[in-house]
């Protein structure tokens, strides 16, 4: 797999360290906001509240993403990691003040949107910079390790945030303490990024100032470039299919833990969702570990399709039971499917897209992914009964996965993607330098 060799590259270790600390902070931030918005005793998660809360989490990724992509193809990505992490640390301090003051929902929503808008630059830069510190033949392994480790760090941050909030007595005061822990994580992520060389993460071309007009033009160019790379476009489409299913699963899980499992106990509901999230994190880890070898055996597209169908079918059956065990099964298998599809698709996109277009294409990728999650969330939130028991919606999850897998396999036979196998006999040297996948999902 080349794991030892990749970890031997200094630039990759530093990039991974910045990702891990930053996404640990993301998990802390999300835990604080989830407990504050959805799981306070006085805030019963109705369909509208679930849809709006998660739309707020995802909106910045869709609105800011395209502009971030063009800019990170012009700005030094190491500089973005250093400065944007410090900026979001300052913004989370302001967010803690908002939460502590008991400001209205509108002020809170605006504050969250600003923080997550900055986050978009960081995650896209991490993705676009990865091929500069990992040799092409090791991109499958790099995509399996870095984003998955980031997802695990986010899950750990979320679990830790729940524990810290509870130890601090819960309520808004506990949420503020969790937010301040996130601030410390973001500052550390910035410090780690300073150890990278200024130009180590690219872009390859000289940097230059961008006007808004150039940003829009660059965005259009990114769309045009992607339209010419059909394997990459299909890879993004398959991830979007999974993310619609993922959005449905998240909505049903949130509604079930409060409506069916713990209607009168907010703390127990938090615990149930925490266990479900841990299951999703474990599933993502297993998907990442198995995918490099499985993709070499089956091929990236066939393995993606197989993992999608098997994972979603079992996960949908789990959520249909409306039990805690069923939710854990849902998280485990849908998390597995999501990471398997994502690792393969990220690699296809990285190899199929030119470096000077990679940032904007991955930002388009992010837009598509997050729009898909919002579609799934909104559809499930407004069609699910108040207790979240919805077997018919589970059938829709299965149907989406089967149709998506059939489409990907059929199209790939007509216009195949390259075979991105990992060659274990060749490794990136320790001095490997300037030669990426979308951000981790900000939910389960």
Secondary structure, 3 states (H helix, E strand, C coil): CCHHHHHCCHHHHHHHHHHHHHHHHHHHHHHHHHHHHCCCCCCCCCHHHHHHHHHHHHHHHHHCHHHHHHHHCCCCHHHHHHHHHHHHHHHHHHHHHHHHHCCCHHHHHHHHHHHHHHHHHHHHHHHHHHHHCCCHHHHHHHHHHHHHHHHHHHHHHHHHHHHHHHHCCCHHHHHHHHHHHHHHHHHHHHHHHCCCCCCCCCCCCCCCCCCHHHHHHHHHHHHHHHHCCHHHHHHHHHHHHHHHHHHHHHHHHHHHHHHHHCCCCHHHHHHHHHHHHHHHHHHHHHHHHHHHHHHHHHCHHHHHHHHHHHHHHHHHHHHHCCCHHHHHHHHHHHHHHHHHHHHHHHHHHHHHCCHHHHHHHHHHHHHHHHHHHHHHHHHHHHHCCCCCCCHHHHHHHHHHHHHHHHHHHHHHHHCCCCCCCCCCCCCCCCCCCCCCCCCCCCCC
